[in-house]
């Protein structure tokens, strides 16, 4: 177990707002995706309720990133249905842009815009997509930069920040759009151990406020502490899903056991 | 022996001054000029070579004769001044004919018009080039192309006004039609309506307005244009028009839409694959066969169109390089925030891609500006063409170097300023590594 995991576990987590409601946030049914002739995602069925914190793990190439990238149409699916917040993902660009503005996403490599300051990174989408007045957008941005604890960096450029700070800016940037769902695509995989903690802390705070979250991550400490459901994927399919406690202590499938023994073994 | 001897530093070391031989001029010369025997040898040879060139060139240039009416008079003065038979430049050709090199055969009493145009152009482009300039100047930027056309060619004021009105129509359609009609129909109308207006309405309307309220200044024919004025008009129009066209072509070549993609590729490859001189001949000779009889299309306009198309194909490829250099994550970052295609291009992708492409774009512009000298082959009097016609007069028959040095120097000043501007812009836009 790495340092970061144990640090994340040291924290007392406030579970008073972590409530899963009956309202469906994302509904995926019979979804298939191919890259050319390669079948990446096979018959995915997944229903996410509002307030859920789902961690998706699995070996590389298992399709976990592709799955969450399908949810905001960064990848196109060829078969089946994805309904996000009541809007079905279709080829209609209007629908896609609407879903993307409701669903926040954080990437492994942050994907901040290097030619804009931190503040501009955060206000860009509210101003252009939501048509928020500039002043108001800046206030919101500063609010979320406070929340991720880097308000003093607002006027710097992304290139001047450390990796952990950049990822927190990326989270703040997504939050400025007031999303109802957050997707995390390996948010800590490109970071040094010392920086992993600060990003995980931010994610935990988000979970404490009741955000619906889907996280592709290898941080098993985070999964154990924060997730209400862990999904294990292999070869493009969901192999096992369960609450974290039984998932880690008593995995059912052989594949899951092998995977867990490999990543928790040292 | 024990190699892992324990060691603890108790006192940190202070920074010290470097030794004397490692500082100042001595150090610089030792490192840069005399670092090895070969380097020392090359340094001395280079210095001798530079001395030899300057020794021949400087007396010729600085001893030049500025006051004479013809080349033969120049030679008489030279022989009386320097009985030793040394050769000096005859700059008198410049003091005699500078106005032709700059303005061609433009009427001298109207020189204020091209000069005013140049000043206006400087003011109009400044808000684009520099950040600190008041934003209000953008109004001038919008008006300048039409005002410049009117000032240079003269004639009725109504023609440029009526043409400008076409853009206003396009803007109005885009602004007010997209809501009720949807973006696709609005886009098509935005292009079609102004074009139809220019083709069928603009001419009669300008004629009617001119008949009703005749306002105008003395007209100047394209044949009278020449010299650096001509090079600048073609060069600047080409530069200003080819950048947006090139960007659109680059985006077209990246597009997923099959027809747009293939059309862009075909356009770029065909235009780029044929020498500019061929396109210029096409402009001067062939284009008339395709136009309906009676339609007169100014030769300058035809040349500007060809030069623009030619350099936009190059710009498109340079910009495509910049687009390809951006990591995929930038596109995904923009997409994930819900920005639509044009927003993400305008706000995220193009600012970065263009920044990467600045050196290539400016190279293309410099190339375009120098290529304007090719118009001499289709009978336009660019600076080179004028040097020929100056030499054709009996006064200055046989003078070459002085004219070419002057022309070269003028071109160099323009191109070097473009190059310096691009370096300044690169430094200004540098916001740290990704």
Interface residues (C-beta under 8 A of the other chain):
Chain A: X72 X73 X74 X93 X97 X98 X100 X101 X102 X103 X104 X105 X107 X109 X110 X111 X112 X113 X114 X115 X124 X125 X128 X129 X157 X158 X159 X160 X173 X174 X177
Chain B: X327 X329 X330 X332 X333 X334 X335 X336 X337 X338 X339 X340 X343 X347 X348 X351 X352 X355 X429 X431 X432 X433 X434
